[in-house]
Amino acid sequence: MPVEQCVTVGEGQTLLHAAPAVGRYTGLKPDRLYLQYEGMNPSGSFKDNGMSAAFSHARFVGAKKAACASTGNTSASLALYSSVTQIMQAVIFIGSGKISYGKLSQALDYGALTVQIQGDFDDAMARVQEVSRELGIYLVNSVNPFRLEGQKTIMYRVLEALRWQTPDWIVVPGGNLGNSSAFGKAFSELHELGLIDRIPRLAVINAGGARTLYDLVEKQGVCWNDGRPDLDRIEGYFREMDAAGRRASTIASAIEINRPVNLHKCLRALQWCKGVVRQVSDQEILDAKAQVGAGGLGCEPASAASVAGTKVLVEEGIISPDERVVCILTGHELKDPTATVAYHTHDAKYFDEVLRSRGVERAQFANRAVQVKNDLGEIVRVIESRG
Ligand SMILES: *Cc1c(COP(=O)(O)O)cnc(C)c1O
């Protein structure tokens, strides 16, 4: 592709930062935990890394419209590239009531044609593939291989920041499994090229309420098997899921997915990287998120699954406290303020509605606002009593 066809809006200027306080929370030794904060991308999530590549390809092939189904961040990213470049009309499919306001506000504000259909993400995903085929619209979901090529750069940046010393673990939340697939491919290629001498291990973290990968890999023993995964078992799992009417449900809406579209590629990545899969509850996710907020740059709920998952793996002894671990913080703190405020205020209505309904009972790291009379003496007393 000619370089002048490449579309960029400044994605990829992100930071790997050492997070000792969060590291302590996970049980790692000091200075062993790093957070790769992809919330710093222009639309506020890692999706921009892949969108730059997919959008460039769409432009190269002369697409006039580009579409995606989204739990929010893919649509925010596509809408941003469309509005900044004015090359293509963005068409966005979202499920009903499943998208945080931070993300929806972006799609609307950037002027994307936003189609809200009755159903969840998986319904929107099935529909957008059909519509794109029918109308010849360019599809930018992570079924698009260029997306994954772009997302490999997240690992290049991690390695650059660590002066090309491979970390021991990469821990990433798992939704549609685009990132985990891309990371595995990146490391396998870098190793083949001789640019790294070993491949880090990969941990993919599901939300307990959306744990297809966890069930298949850890419970049913499904693996890549050198290119011959047990397809019958996988199909059987989905058949049973549909028959039982089981649908994904988690506060981490970005990973609230039943049928990950990159499942097979992720199985391959897990084989390449000697990977493991774990699930964490919404309670664990929100507690970890509060720790990331208090000890770093903050993140949205799905991102904190990586930190919650690290804690689980350290407790299990799979990750040793001495090992160097990189957690990917996939999305910005401000993407989903509702979950954050519900956790911290513990306001009865908010907490019950947003959190208790999802099995979250406690907010042990809540930082509540202090109610105080509009009176100088009272205010001074409150501030001084807090040291
Ligand atoms: C899309 C997204 C995920 C899931 O990533 P996959 O590559 O689909 O597994 C996780 N966190 C956030 C914030 C996301 O936007």
Ligand as a Chemical Component Dictionary entry (heavy atoms), coordinates in Angstrom:
data_LIG
# 
_chem_comp.id                   LIG 
_chem_comp.type                 NON-POLYMER 
_chem_comp.pdbx_formal_charge   0 
_chem_comp.three_letter_code    LIG 
# 
loop_
_chem_comp_atom.comp_id 
_chem_comp_atom.atom_id 
_chem_comp_atom.alt_atom_id 
_chem_comp_atom.type_symbol 
_chem_comp_atom.charge 
_chem_comp_atom.model_Cartn_x 
_chem_comp_atom.model_Cartn_y 
_chem_comp_atom.model_Cartn_z 
_chem_comp_atom.pdbx_ordinal 
LIG C1 C1 C 0 -12.787 -4.274 22.526 1  
LIG C2 C2 C 0 -12.374 -4.201 23.932 2  
LIG C3 C3 C 0 -11.943 -5.319 24.646 3  
LIG C4 C4 C 0 -11.936 -6.694 24.062 4  
LIG O1 O1 O 0 -10.870 -6.885 23.195 5  
LIG P1 P1 P 0 -10.840 -8.121 22.182 6  
LIG O2 O2 O 0 -9.688  -7.832 21.320 7  
LIG O3 O3 O 0 -12.145 -8.062 21.434 8  
LIG O4 O4 O 0 -10.725 -9.350 22.986 9  
LIG C5 C5 C 0 -11.485 -5.163 25.938 10 
LIG N1 N1 N 0 -11.494 -3.951 26.541 11 
LIG C6 C6 C 0 -11.927 -2.850 25.892 12 
LIG C7 C7 C 0 -11.926 -1.550 26.613 13 
LIG C8 C8 C 0 -12.382 -2.935 24.576 14 
LIG O5 O5 O 0 -12.802 -1.827 23.963 15 
# 
loop_
_chem_comp_bond.comp_id 
_chem_comp_bond.atom_id_1 
_chem_comp_bond.atom_id_2 
_chem_comp_bond.value_order 
_chem_comp_bond.pdbx_ordinal 
LIG C1 C2 SING 1  
LIG C2 C3 SING 2  
LIG C2 C8 DOUB 3  
LIG C3 C4 SING 4  
LIG C3 C5 DOUB 5  
LIG C4 O1 SING 6  
LIG O1 P1 SING 7  
LIG P1 O2 DOUB 8  
LIG P1 O3 SING 9  
LIG P1 O4 SING 10 
LIG C5 N1 SING 11 
LIG N1 C6 DOUB 12 
LIG C6 C7 SING 13 
LIG C6 C8 SING 14 
LIG C8 O5 SING 15 
# 
